[in-house]
Amino acid sequence: MTMLKFMFFGVLMLFSTSSWLGVQLLLFLVSFMFGLYSVNSFFLGSLGYGFGVDSIGYILILLSFWITALVVGGSQKIYDSLNFQSVFLVMNLLLLVSLVLTFSCLDYLLFYVCFESSLIPTLILILGWGYQPERLQAGVYMLFYTLFASLPLLVSLLALYSSGGTLVIGLSNLGSSSFFIGAIWYLSTVFAFIVKLPMFMVHLWLPKAHVEAPVAGSMILAGVLLKLGGYGLLRVLPLFLKIGSVLSWIWVSVGIVGGVGVSLMCLRQTDIKALIAYSSVAHMGLVLCGLMVFSWWGLGGAVAVMVGHGLCSSGLFCLANMAYERVGSRSLLVSKGLLNFMPSMALWWFLLSAGNMAAPPTLNLLGEISLIMSVVSWSSLSVIAVGALSFFSAAYTLYMFSLSQHGKFFNSLFSCCSGKVREYLVLALHWVPLNIMILKSGLLMYLV
């Protein structure tokens, strides 16, 4: 019944795709209603569980609606150039429906189907509206990385069904097995979500997909799709408490040290979108650590960083696209001196860059403090790597801001269009929730 409600809602939205503005207003209206109910315990306590949604799924569904509405607002160029705009809207709405279904599943197999179905609209967005011929290679990278990792997950879920007799989330349990069999079972289950997160060493598909994707693909990929990995881990890790607590040191080590390595790689990027994409890998490494240490601090911090990073990264990709539309290049060596060229847009660059380096009062600060506390309390040795990660996070954000805003701008630029009202509105709607939600942080942090 739950699925029928969401499917009916999805079909209703697909029928309304004749109007670009109508879809955008409808998405904002649904987001507003979800946000209004979030301060009321009746919705979560009584109605929410009827939809198969707990507090974490609820927050991520709200984030999905919000980001999709902003994607439609930020992709105005597709509408203006008549570049198959109705197909573009349908793809975004199909992606939204698959995300909402994923976050409201009560069954592991259905969760797996919805989790993988979000790959198809994303692939079509990259192949259909991407920038360069290399988008084919980027699409294949993304497809093979995620499918290669997710097939063991399917086998694992079928084995779970044969062992426990049910796949309902919360009722499934592992049969008694040896440590070796349990470890292989654990790795094959977790690996699909590790690639989707993505963790360092299986992250190569992400920068390629971001660089070749249109602004809509990048915003949804950074805003919501990376959160599927974290949400999936939240759902499957309770099955493997004993084995997970023994092997958690592997993920924490790779997450923190990989985050430091990726931060150093960010410092030598010349492509703005690649730099923002690599910074996502560093942030998600810390989220992985928080989820793997099995503490309430880690869980609350991971959810806060996932939501904050979704809003912040999506806004940065939107800004990078605005500069690209005017300058015609994403290279930091060409699109520098934007402070002279687009003066009022520099304020948004500064505000979102501050959010990316977890400056107060953003949601990222709250989440990162919780994550750092959870990781350091788990092992005091990790304080060195966590300190380096925080330092380099600020370093590459300052590098991106200073190199793009300062310096002498490219000689062939002669017009000055600082920004349109629509663009300022989209950026403001990224930034305001990122800074306001810290006032109601109990929604994210106290998920018991």
Secondary structure, DSSP 4 states (H G I P E B T S, - for coil): -HHHHHHHHHHHHHHTTT-HHHHHHHHHHHHHHHHHHHT-HHIIIIIGGGGT--HHHHHHHHHHHHHHHHHHHHTHHHHHTTSSHHHHHHHHHHHHHHHHHHHT-SBHHHHHHHHHHTHHHHHHHHHHH-SSTTHHHHHHHHHHHHHHHHHHHHHHHHHHHHHHS--BTTT--PPP--HHHHHHHHHHHHHHHHHHTTPTTS-THHHHHHHHS-HHHHHHIIIIIHHHHHHHHHHHGGGGHHHHHHHHHHHHHHHHHHHHHHHHHHTT--BHHHHHHHHHHHHHHHHHHHHHTT-HHHHHHHHHHHHHHHHHHHHHHHHHHHHHHHHS--BTTTS--HHHHSTTHHHHHHHHHHHHTT-TTSHHHHHHHHHHHHHHHH-GGGHHHHHHHHHHHHHHHHHHHHHHHSSPPPTT--------HHHHHHHHHHHHHHHHGGGGTHHHH---
